Amino acid sequence: MAVRFLALLVLPALLSAGVKKTVSTASGDNDDLALTVTVHLDPADIKEMVGSDLGSHYIVAEVKVEPKYGKEVTIDRDDFLLRNTSNADYSKPFAGSQVAGNTTMVITKGEAPKVKNKPTFSIGGMGGMASTAGGNNDEYKDAKATVKTSDTDNPLEKTLDEKILPEKKTDQPASGLLYFPIEKAKVKDLVLVYGGKENRITLQFK
């Protein structure tokens, strides 16, 4: 009976140890405000939040800013910085247009008679670069770049902007999402830094 009871205690611990943690919340404050941030790494969770997994290229943070003692504070998204301490990667949050805008830069080789598939690179709404064909650098010396803008609004961009943390002056609590282009991170390696030296808040996620 005692052995069975011990097994019931140990088994859940072993199972949870093998599960990658993809959500974590941390809180901190300074003289002006209290800050609570929940980071989401799982693409499925992100898709449920904004209607897209953002190509698995982003970490989405739920942010709540609470001014203290009736003080008016200025919320500026550029005051937030997310670091991945495992590889020194870091980023400030992107706006909706940077994540899912309708402008794309396409770089193609000018003439490629000996190449079956023209190499095409795109730098667009997802904030990344993708290659559709291989080759060496010499093959791209005559490359041409063009910028294409779609006339159709991207509904994802609208959703991201509706949910983003607003930039404003306020003495009331405010909340919203921030989109950080950081890939392949683990929760335990993430650190969020808010503000300058005088009012800095550093949040370590676990």
VOGU-3710 file (C-alpha; in Angstrom, 3 decimals, decimal comma):
1> mavrflallv> 0,000/0,000/0,000  2,832/2,377/0,907  4,674/1,528/-2,336  1,558/2,268/-4,396  1,060/5,603/-2,623  4,696/6,552/-3,279  4,301/5,690/-6,945  1,270/7,954/-7,188  3,383/10,819/-5,839  6,468/10,191/-7,968
11> lpallsagvk> 4,789/9,502/-11,328  3,202/12,959/-11,767  6,506/14,595/-10,861  8,351/12,562/-13,505  5,736/13,363/-16,131  5,814/17,085/-15,384  9,616/17,108/-15,487  9,481/15,997/-19,125  7,012/18,692/-20,190  8,477/21,879/-21,654
21> ktvstasgdn> 7,141/24,926/-19,854  5,736/27,463/-22,302  3,955/29,979/-20,035  5,318/31,961/-17,113  4,339/35,068/-15,133  6,588/37,509/-13,316  5,904/40,758/-11,447  7,917/43,730/-10,254  7,600/47,411/-9,457  9,389/50,741/-9,134
31> ddlaltvtvh> 8,416/54,063/-7,543  5,887/54,818/-10,287  4,197/51,595/-11,300  3,713/47,862/-10,844  4,326/45,580/-13,805  2,985/42,072/-14,399  4,027/40,123/-17,488  3,039/36,657/-18,710  5,105/35,232/-21,585  3,686/32,673/-24,034
41> ldpadikemv> 6,021/30,493/-26,110  3,698/27,773/-27,403  2,498/28,478/-30,988  -0,864/26,866/-30,201  -1,423/29,260/-27,280  -0,375/32,217/-29,408  -2,779/31,173/-32,165  -5,606/31,061/-29,638  -4,704/34,567/-28,472  -4,342/36,364/-31,827
51> gsdlgshyiv> -5,677/33,958/-34,462  -2,239/32,984/-35,802  0,830/31,185/-34,478  2,937/33,954/-36,126  4,988/31,332/-37,898  6,469/30,194/-34,571  8,851/33,175/-34,809  7,502/35,199/-31,870  7,065/35,237/-28,116  3,866/36,984/-27,059
61> aevkvepkyg> 3,747/38,746/-23,700  0,605/39,762/-21,824  1,467/42,995/-20,011  -0,342/44,844/-17,240  0,847/48,266/-16,100  -0,574/49,669/-12,853  0,377/53,257/-11,903  0,990/53,826/-8,166  -0,521/56,449/-5,874  -2,538/58,096/-8,655
71> kevtidrddf> 0,631/59,015/-10,580  0,410/59,592/-14,318  2,848/57,388/-16,210  3,843/57,268/-19,865  3,493/53,858/-21,491  5,988/53,476/-24,331  6,534/50,082/-25,940  10,171/50,977/-26,642  10,761/50,868/-22,873  10,409/47,051/-22,993
81> llrntsnady> 13,246/44,696/-23,906  13,156/40,884/-23,839  16,411/38,940/-23,551  17,230/35,294/-24,154  20,170/34,759/-21,811  21,109/31,426/-23,368  22,402/33,026/-26,570  22,445/36,804/-25,903  19,520/37,302/-28,294  17,302/40,264/-27,450
91> skpfagsqva> 14,564/42,374/-28,984  12,196/45,234/-28,407  8,557/44,516/-29,298  7,296/44,749/-32,879  4,235/46,655/-34,022  1,463/44,834/-35,867  2,685/46,187/-39,219  6,152/44,734/-38,573  4,730/41,329/-37,725  2,061/41,049/-40,421
101> gnttmvitkg> 2,335/44,056/-42,729  1,450/44,042/-46,431  4,884/45,123/-47,710  7,374/42,506/-48,905  10,891/42,869/-50,315  11,700/40,252/-52,937  15,281/39,670/-54,075  15,755/37,638/-57,267  18,695/36,809/-59,474  18,740/38,793/-62,711
111> eapkvknkpt> 19,612/35,976/-65,113  19,929/32,329/-64,216  20,057/30,163/-67,352  21,843/27,355/-65,550  19,626/27,375/-62,454  16,307/25,571/-62,659  14,674/27,434/-59,759  15,415/31,114/-59,297  16,473/31,810/-55,704  13,918/34,080/-54,053
121> fsiggmggma> 14,261/35,719/-50,657  11,441/37,547/-48,965  11,572/39,942/-46,041  8,012/40,678/-45,114  5,368/40,776/-42,470  6,698/37,843/-40,479  9,889/39,769/-39,781  12,161/37,016/-41,067  14,024/35,971/-44,186  13,346/32,785/-46,116
131> staggnndey> 15,175/31,240/-49,061  13,356/29,087/-51,588  16,438/27,869/-53,437  20,063/27,152/-52,692  23,233/28,388/-54,318  26,542/30,117/-53,661  27,141/33,840/-53,211  28,549/34,282/-56,744  25,219/33,279/-58,200  23,549/36,255/-56,465
141> kdakatvkts> 25,947/39,026/-57,554  23,434/40,249/-60,184  20,474/40,042/-57,810  17,674/42,591/-58,077  15,469/43,810/-55,241  11,872/44,900/-55,559  9,350/45,962/-52,939  5,791/44,746/-53,329  2,894/46,240/-51,412  -0,455/44,528/-51,374
151> dtdnplektl> -3,602/46,639/-51,672  -5,411/44,206/-49,412  -5,287/44,868/-45,691  -4,048/41,971/-43,610  -6,695/41,059/-41,002  -3,943/39,669/-38,755  -2,248/43,076/-38,620  -5,551/44,617/-37,515  -5,990/41,995/-34,780  -2,440/42,478/-33,503
161> dekilpekkt> -2,878/46,254/-33,346  -6,200/45,911/-31,522  -4,623/43,710/-28,851  -1,258/45,490/-28,495  -0,306/47,366/-25,324  -1,425/50,974/-25,950  1,067/53,831/-25,854  -0,315/56,693/-23,779  -0,130/58,744/-20,607  -2,405/57,402/-17,901
171> dqpasgllyf> -3,008/57,185/-14,170  -5,171/54,086/-14,645  -4,190/50,419/-15,136  -3,530/49,465/-18,754  -2,956/46,105/-20,388  -2,232/44,570/-23,761  0,074/42,302/-25,730  3,657/42,713/-26,893  5,188/40,728/-29,782  8,886/39,853/-29,522
181> piekakvkdl> 10,661/38,237/-32,524  12,634/35,671/-30,536  12,794/31,991/-31,513  13,755/28,734/-29,830  13,871/30,151/-26,319  13,147/28,480/-23,002  11,104/30,170/-20,300  13,921/29,887/-17,742  16,271/31,826/-20,043  13,976/34,827/-20,552
191> vlvyggkenr> 14,484/38,172/-18,831  12,321/41,221/-19,466  13,786/44,660/-18,788  11,561/47,720/-18,467  12,604/51,380/-18,237  15,887/53,202/-17,812  18,509/53,060/-15,066  16,559/55,290/-12,693  13,294/53,317/-12,817  14,325/49,949/-14,223
201> itlqfk> 12,303/46,812/-13,539  13,888/43,438/-14,353  11,676/40,353/-14,505  13,123/36,820/-14,494  10,808/34,065/-15,690  10,862/30,566/-14,228
//
